[in-house]
Amino acid sequence: MKWCFADLFETAADTVPGAIALINGETRRTWREYEDRAARFASALVAAGIGHDVKAGLYGYNSNEYLEAQFGMFKARSVPVNVNYRYVEHELIYLLDNADAQALVFDAQFAPRVAAIQGRLPKLTFFVEIDDGSGEHLPGAHRFEDLIAANAPLPRQETSEDDIYMLYTGGTTGMPKGVMYRQGDFSLGLAGAGLGPDAPRTPEALLGAIKMLAQAHAAPISIAACPLMHGTGLWLGCFVPHILGGTAVTFRNEHFDPHALWRLVAKERATNVVIVGDAFAKPMLAALIEARDAGAPHDLSSLQQIMSSGVMFSTEVKRGLLEFADIAIIDVIGSTEGSMGSSAVSRALPLGQTARFERALTTKVFNERDEEVEPGSEEIGMIANGGFAPIGYYKDPEKSARTFRVIKGQRYSFPGDFAKVAADGSLILLGRGGVCINTGGEKVFPEEVEEALKAHESVWDALVVGVPDPRFGERVVAVVSARPGHAIAEAQLGEFIRTRIAGYKTPRKLIVVDEVRRAANGKADYKWARDTALADASQGAKS
């Protein structure tokens, strides 16, 4: 067995063939069925010339077919490319052209969008449509189920740990970029997340873990509440449990329904739920409170763990969730470019500060002179991931050279997050440098101000941006939405946050909106927030 996704999933299928691998609605696939369907789809890909190192897009909502198609791509040694299901014509053209995609697997409802770009991407020639009940159809596209029925399983291929795995970033810090990993590095890193930090990471250890979990009926049953088109849901919600022979539960997430999620946890006896910070956790907590107060509490007895990454997961929300379930809450600091640390809380472990994380052993914080930041020094530096790091950005050597650098013989990934190092060595996360606000020479990291705002009972969500100011260069502006049943009183909120953060960090303007806009994975849309703040400033100048 090699440390490649095809080999890892095939090992699970050989070891626990009758166990459930996939659940979506009433459809269940055993590992034997999952592997067989993926192998049949791989045959169709290879017959169409979508083989080793050929890029193939995945453009759809969470489904069994999404994961089957991806597994088939791994078997064919092609490279899956995640496509944001919110993208429209010009965004699709940019990403698929940048990725050199030659195939596209898509939900049928997106057929009109695909038809609009079909003739504008000469490399893109093989189209596969997943029946999603929408009734849409792209003329000339192959139907996914027809390909499964028409093709014999592809014999298992000789893989290489040098095969590329690639995930496109969401474009929150510029145009989307394909982050490339060696499958050997990346799959081994994820296996470590499943086996635990102290377990040996060998094929024998993995095989033993799969067998032990199967015998104890303890393999993870994981629900990715966030989209599979982004790393958090796919990696933590599907890859990690699949490496252990566990189950990935998917559901259509066009509009997040927290009550539906909790009902699914109870129905499937899920052990793990994967989310993206407060954007998911806050409505989940509100649903638990609502159900309890209505006398029909949700059954969380199977739940063991909630995992989150990518967005702030505030202490108040974690504390609220722990009142309903005796679970572990794992908050991972990471990005498409790698994981850098985590925090774990439970009823037995005390809750610390929201933005404080235990560093991974391979994580460093470097200042502008590439010197390590001293613990307790209050110096700000950039977080560097020295673990399984990407090999670069696809077709962008200049950006790769800036982000992936060698310091004293060790290769590091610098995703752009700034932090301090506490006296005990833990990370105090400040935020992304790309959205840092410079006001009167002082640096203000939006996440810190957002956390202070959201701690107030009247605030549901908040984004903080900088807008031009003739005196200070930039001034801090907050775009906020109110918690249901509450009204935001600007003066009262201002007094509240001044007890939590320094005066220069306090927003000079609060803009109340019905809803703070975020991406489907919960990540902040700072461009929209800044446009909103600039429009408000312009309107104020006219009046």
C-alpha positions in Angstrom: 0.0 0.0 0.0 1.2 3.5 -0.9 0.3 6.7 0.8 -2.1 7.7 -2.0 -5.9 8.2 -1.7 -6.7 5.4 -4.2 -4.6 2.9 -2.2 -6.0 4.1 1.2 -9.6 3.8 0.1 -9.0 0.5 -1.6 -7.4 -0.8 1.6 -10.6 0.2 3.6 -12.8 -1.5 1.0 -10.7 -4.7 1.2 -10.7 -4.7 5.0 -14.3 -3.8 5.8 -16.2 -4.4 2.5 -19.6 -4.8 4.1 -19.4 -1.6 6.2 -21.2 1.5 5.2 -18.9 4.1 3.4 -21.5 6.6 2.1 -24.9 7.9 3.2 -27.0 10.5 1.5 -30.7 10.5 2.3 -31.9 6.9 2.1 -29.1 5.8 -0.2 -26.4 3.8 1.5 -23.2 2.5 -0.2 -21.1 -0.2 1.4 -17.3 0.0 1.0 -17.6 -2.8 -1.6 -20.1 -0.8 -3.6 -18.2 2.5 -3.2 -15.0 0.9 -4.6 -16.8 -0.8 -7.4 -18.7 2.3 -8.6 -15.6 4.4 -8.4 -13.7 1.8 -10.4 -16.4 1.7 -13.1 -16.3 5.5 -13.3 -12.5 5.4 -13.5 -12.8 3.1 -16.6 -15.0 5.8 -18.3 -12.4 8.5 -17.4 -9.5 6.5 -18.8 -11.4 5.6 -22.0 -12.0 9.3 -22.5 -8.3 10.1 -22.0 -8.8 11.5 -18.5 -5.8 9.6 -17.0 -2.6 10.3 -15.2 -2.2 14.0 -14.2 -5.2 15.2 -16.3 -7.4 17.7 -14.4 -11.1 17.0 -13.9 -13.5 19.5 -12.3 -16.1 18.6 -9.6 -19.0 21.1 -9.7 -21.8 20.1 -7.3 -23.4 20.0 -3.9 -22.5 17.4 -1.3 -23.6 14.0 -2.5 -22.5 10.3 -2.7 -21.8 10.8 -6.4 -19.4 13.7 -5.7 -17.3 11.4 -3.6 -17.7 8.4 -5.9 -16.5 10.6 -8.9 -13.6 11.8 -6.9 -12.6 8.3 -5.8 -12.8 7.3 -9.5 -10.5 10.2 -10.4 -8.0 9.0 -7.8 -8.2 5.5 -9.3 -7.6 6.8 -12.8 -4.7 8.9 -11.4 -6.3 12.1 -12.7 -6.4 15.2 -10.6 -9.8 16.3 -9.1 -10.4 20.0 -9.1 -13.0 21.5 -6.7 -15.3 24.1 -8.3 -17.3 26.5 -6.2 -21.0 25.8 -6.8 -21.7 29.5 -6.5 -19.5 30.4 -9.4 -21.1 31.8 -12.5 -19.9 32.1 -16.1 -16.8 34.3 -15.8 -15.6 32.7 -12.6 -16.1 29.2 -14.0 -14.1 30.1 -17.1 -11.3 31.5 -15.1 -10.9 28.5 -12.8 -11.4 25.7 -15.3 -9.0 27.4 -17.8 -6.5 28.1 -15.0 -6.7 24.4 -14.0 -6.4 23.1 -17.6 -9.4 21.0 -16.9 -10.3 18.5 -19.6 -13.4 17.0 -17.8 -16.2 18.3 -15.7 -18.5 16.4 -13.4 -21.5 18.6 -12.4 -24.9 18.5 -10.9 -27.6 18.7 -13.6 -29.1 21.9 -12.2 -25.9 23.7 -13.4 -26.4 22.5 -17.0 -27.4 26.0 -18.2 -24.2 27.5 -16.7 -22.1 24.8 -18.2 -23.8 25.2 -21.6 -22.9 28.9 -21.5 -19.2 28.2 -21.2 -18.9 25.0 -23.1 -17.6 26.4 -26.3 -15.2 28.8 -24.6 -12.8 26.3 -23.1 -11.3 24.2 -25.9 -9.5 21.8 -23.5 -12.8 20.9 -21.7 -14.3 18.1 -23.8 -15.7 15.4 -21.4 -18.9 16.3 -19.5 -20.6 14.1 -16.9 -23.9 15.0 -15.4 -25.2 13.9 -11.9 -29.0 13.5 -11.8 -30.1 15.8 -8.9 -33.8 15.8 -9.6 -33.8 19.2 -11.2 -34.8 18.0 -14.7 -32.0 20.0 -16.3 -29.8 18.3 -18.9 -26.8 19.4 -21.0 -27.0 18.0 -24.5 -24.1 15.7 -25.2 -23.2 15.2 -21.5 -22.8 11.7 -20.2 -25.0 10.7 -17.3 -23.1 9.5 -14.3 -25.3 6.5 -13.7 -25.1 5.5 -17.4 -21.3 5.4 -17.2 -21.4 3.3 -14.0 -23.7 0.8 -15.7 -21.8 0.7 -19.1 -18.2 0.3 -17.8 -16.4 -2.6 -16.2 -14.3 -1.8 -13.2 -10.9 -0.4 -14.0 -8.2 -2.8 -12.7 -6.2 -1.2 -9.8 -3.5 1.0 -11.1 0.1 1.3 -9.9 0.1 4.6 -8.1 2.9 6.9 -7.0 3.2 9.0 -3.8 4.5 11.7 -6.1 1.0 12.0 -7.7 -0.5 15.4 -7.3 -3.5 16.3 -5.1 -4.7 19.8 -5.7 -7.4 22.0 -4.0 -8.3 25.4 -5.3 -8.5 28.2 -2.7 -11.7 30.1 -2.4 -10.2 33.3 -3.8 -10.8 35.4 -0.5 -7.2 36.8 -0.9 -7.1 37.2 -4.7 -8.0 35.0 -7.6 -8.5 31.3 -6.8 -5.2 29.3 -6.8 -4.6 25.6 -7.1 -2.6 24.4 -4.0 -0.6 21.3 -4.9 0.4 18.6 -2.5 2.3 15.3 -3.0 -0.3 12.7 -2.3 2.3 10.9 -0.2 2.8 13.8 2.1 -0.9 14.9 2.3 -2.5 11.5 2.7 0.0 10.5 5.4 -0.7 13.8 7.2 -4.4 13.1 7.2 -3.8 9.6 8.3 -2.0 11.0 11.3 -5.0 13.1 12.1 -7.1 9.9 12.2 -4.6 7.7 14.0 -3.7 10.3 16.6 -0.5 12.2 17.2 1.3 9.4 19.1 0.3 6.5 16.9 2.8 5.1 14.4 2.0 6.2 10.8 2.7 2.9 9.0 0.5 0.8 6.7 0.4 -1.8 9.3 -0.8 0.6 12.0 -3.5 1.9 9.7 -4.7 -1.6 8.8 -4.7 -2.5 12.5 -6.7 0.6 13.4 -9.3 -0.1 10.7 -9.8 -3.7 11.9 -9.9 -2.6 15.6 -12.5 0.1 14.9 -14.6 -2.4 12.8 -14.5 -5.1 15.5 -15.6 -2.6 18.1 -18.2 -1.0 15.8 -16.5 2.2 16.5 -15.5 3.5 13.1 -16.3 7.2 12.7 -19.6 8.3 11.3 -18.9 11.8 10.1 -21.2 14.5 8.8 -19.6 17.4 6.8 -22.1 20.2 7.5 -20.0 22.5 5.3 -19.5 22.1 1.5 -17.2 19.4 0.1 -16.0 22.0 -2.4 -13.8 23.4 0.3 -11.0 21.8 2.3 -12.5 21.7 5.8 -15.6 19.6 4.8 -13.7 17.3 2.4 -10.6 16.7 4.4 -12.0 16.5 7.9 -15.5 15.3 7.1 -14.7 12.7 4.5 -11.0 11.9 3.9 -10.1 11.3 7.6 -13.1 9.0 8.4 -12.6 7.2 5.0 -8.9 6.5 5.7 -10.1 4.7 8.9 -12.8 2.7 7.1 -15.6 5.0 8.5 -18.7 6.6 7.0 -19.2 9.9 5.3 -22.7 11.3 5.6 -23.6 14.0 3.1 -26.7 16.1 2.7 -27.7 18.8 0.2 -26.6 22.0 1.8 -28.0 24.7 -0.6 -29.4 26.4 2.5 -28.0 25.4 5.9 -30.7 24.1 8.2 -29.3 23.5 11.7 -32.4 21.6 12.8 -32.0 19.2 9.8 -28.4 18.7 10.7 -29.3 17.8 14.3 -32.0 15.4 13.1 -29.4 13.8 10.8 -27.0 13.3 13.7 -29.7 11.4 15.6 -30.9 9.4 12.6 -27.5 8.2 11.5 -26.0 8.0 15.0 -23.2 10.3 13.9 -20.1 10.5 16.0 -18.4 13.5 14.3 -19.7 16.8 12.8 -17.4 19.1 10.8 -18.2 22.8 10.5 -16.6 26.1 9.7 -16.7 28.2 12.9 -19.4 30.5 14.2 -21.1 30.8 10.8 -22.4 27.2 11.4 -22.0 26.9 15.2 -24.1 29.9 16.1 -27.3 28.7 14.2 -26.6 25.2 15.5 -26.6 26.4 19.1 -29.7 28.5 18.5 -31.5 25.4 17.1 -30.6 23.4 20.2 -32.0 26.2 22.4 -35.1 26.5 20.3 -35.8 22.7 20.4 -35.2 22.5 24.1 -37.5 25.4 24.9 -40.2 23.8 22.7 -40.0 20.6 24.8 -38.5 18.5 21.9 -34.7 18.5 22.4 -32.5 17.1 19.7 -30.9 13.7 20.5 -27.1 14.2 20.6 -26.3 11.0 22.5 -24.1 9.5 19.6 -22.1 12.7 19.1 -18.5 12.6 20.2 -16.8 15.5 18.5 -17.3 18.7 16.6 -14.4 19.8 14.4 -14.0 23.2 12.9 -11.4 25.1 10.8 -11.1 28.2 8.7 -13.2 30.8 10.6 -13.5 32.1 14.2 -15.2 29.7 16.6 -15.9 31.9 19.6 -15.6 30.8 23.2 -19.2 31.7 24.1 -20.6 29.4 21.3 -18.4 26.5 22.4 -19.5 27.0 25.9 -23.1 26.9 24.8 -22.7 23.7 22.8 -21.0 22.0 25.7 -24.1 22.6 27.8 -26.0 20.3 25.4 -23.5 17.6 24.8 -20.5 16.1 26.6 -18.2 16.2 23.5 -14.8 17.3 22.4 -14.7 20.5 20.3 -11.6 20.6 18.1 -10.8 24.0 16.6 -8.1 23.8 13.9 -6.1 26.7 12.8 -5.3 26.1 9.1 -5.9 26.9 5.5 -5.7 25.2 2.1 -1.9 25.7 2.5 -1.7 23.5 5.6 -2.6 23.1 9.3 -0.7 25.0 12.0 -2.2 24.3 15.4 -5.4 23.5 17.2 -7.3 23.9 20.4 -9.4 21.2 22.1 -12.1 21.9 24.7 -14.6 19.7 26.5 -16.5 19.7 29.8 -13.3 18.3 31.4 -11.0 20.7 29.7 -11.2 24.4 30.5 -12.2 26.9 27.9 -9.5 29.3 27.0 -9.3 32.3 24.7 -11.0 32.0 21.4 -7.9 32.9 19.3 -5.4 30.9 21.3 -4.1 27.6 19.8 -1.6 24.9 20.7 1.1 24.9 18.1 1.8 21.8 16.0 5.4 20.6 16.7 6.4 21.8 13.2 4.8 25.2 13.4 6.9 28.4 13.9 6.3 32.1 14.0 8.8 34.3 12.1 9.3 38.0 12.1 10.2 40.0 9.0 13.9 39.0 9.4 13.0 35.3 9.4 13.9 35.1 13.1 11.7 33.1 15.4 9.4 35.2 17.6 10.2 34.7 21.2 7.4 33.4 23.5 5.9 36.2 25.6 7.7 39.0 23.6 4.5 40.6 22.2 6.2 40.7 18.9 3.9 40.0 15.9 5.1 37.5 13.3 3.8 35.3 10.5 2.8 31.7 11.2 4.8 29.1 9.2 3.7 25.5 8.7 6.7 23.2 8.6 4.7 19.9 8.5 3.3 18.4 5.3 3.5 21.5 3.2 2.3 22.0 -0.4 4.8 21.9 -3.2 3.4 25.1 -4.7 0.6 26.9 -6.5 -0.4 25.5 -9.9 1.1 27.6 -12.7 2.2 30.4 -10.3 5.9 30.1 -9.5 6.1 33.7 -8.3 3.4 33.3 -5.7 4.8 29.8 -4.8 8.2 31.3 -4.1 6.7 33.9 -1.7 4.5 31.5 0.1 6.6 28.3 0.4 10.1 29.1 1.6 13.1 27.4 3.1 14.5 28.8 6.4 17.6 27.2 7.8 17.2 24.1 5.7 13.5 23.5 6.6 10.7 24.1 4.1 7.7 26.1 5.4 4.3 27.3 4.1 3.3 30.9 5.0 -0.4 31.1 4.3 -0.5 34.8 5.5 -1.8 34.5 9.1 -0.2 36.7 11.8 0.2 35.8 15.4 1.9 36.4 18.7 3.5 33.6 20.8 2.3 33.4 24.4 4.7 32.8 27.2 3.6 29.1 27.3 4.4 28.8 23.6 0.8 28.8 22.3 -0.3 30.8 19.3 -2.4 34.0 19.8 -4.0 34.2 16.3 -4.4 37.8 15.0 -5.6 37.2 11.5 -4.7 37.5 7.8 -2.3 40.2 6.9 -4.2 40.9 3.7 -7.2 42.3 5.6 -5.2 44.0 8.4 -6.2 47.7 9.0 -3.5 50.4 9.5 -5.1 53.2 11.5 -2.8 56.0 12.7 0.2 53.6 12.4 -1.5 50.9 14.6 -2.3 47.5 13.2 -5.8 46.3 13.7 -6.7 42.7 12.9 -10.4 42.4 12.0 -11.0 39.0 13.7 -10.1 40.4 17.1 -12.7 43.3 16.7 -15.3 40.9 15.3 -15.0 38.6 18.3 -15.5 41.5 20.7 -18.6 42.6 18.7 -20.1 39.2 18.6 -19.7 38.7 22.3 -22.5 41.2 22.8 -26.0 39.7 23.1 -27.5 41.9 20.4 -25.0 41.0 17.7 -25.4 37.9 15.5 -22.6 38.4 13.0 -20.0 41.0 12.2 -17.2 41.8 9.7 -14.7 44.6 10.2 -12.9 46.5 7.5 -10.8 49.6 7.0 -11.9 52.5 4.8 -9.8 55.6 3.8 -9.4 58.3 6.4 -7.7 61.7 5.7 -6.2 61.8 9.2 -5.4 58.3 10.2 -4.9 56.6 6.8 -7.7 54.1 7.5 -10.5 54.0 10.0 -12.2 50.9 11.4 -15.8 50.2 10.3 -18.0 47.3 11.4 -20.8 45.8 9.4 -23.1 44.0 11.8 -26.4 42.1 11.9 -28.6 41.8 14.9 -29.5 38.6 16.8 -33.2 37.7 16.1 -35.4 39.6 18.6 -32.7 42.2 19.4 -32.0 45.7 18.2 -28.4 47.1 18.0 -27.9 50.2 20.1 -24.7 51.8 18.7 -23.7 53.7 21.9 -24.3 50.7 24.2 -22.4 48.4 21.9 -19.5 50.8 21.7 -19.2 51.0 25.5 -19.3 47.2 25.6 -16.5 46.6 23.2 -14.2 49.3 24.7 -14.1 47.0 27.8 -12.7 44.3 25.6 -10.3 45.9 23.2 -8.1 49.0 23.0 -9.7 52.3 21.9 -7.9 52.6 18.6 -9.4 49.2 17.6 -13.0 50.3 18.3 -15.1 50.8 15.1 -15.6 54.5 14.3 -18.8 53.5 12.4 -21.3 50.7 12.8 -23.4 49.7 9.8 -26.4 47.5 10.6 -27.5 45.2 7.8 -30.1 42.4 7.6 -27.5 39.8 7.0 -23.7 39.8 7.0 -22.6 38.2 3.7 -20.4 35.1 3.8 -19.3 32.4 1.4 -21.0 29.0 1.4 -18.3 27.7 3.6 -18.8 30.4 6.2 -15.7 32.4 5.3 -15.9 36.2 5.4 -16.7 38.2 2.3 -14.5 41.2 3.2 -14.8 42.7 -0.3 -18.6 42.9 0.1 -18.1 44.4 3.6 -15.7 47.0 2.4 -17.9 47.9 -0.6 -20.8 48.3 1.9 -18.7 50.5 4.2 -17.4 52.6 1.2 -21.0 53.1 -0.1 -22.2 54.2 3.4 -19.3 56.7 3.6 -20.1 58.0 0.1 -23.7 58.4 1.0 -22.8 60.2 4.2 -20.5 62.6 2.3 -23.4 63.5 -0.1 -25.8 64.2 2.7 
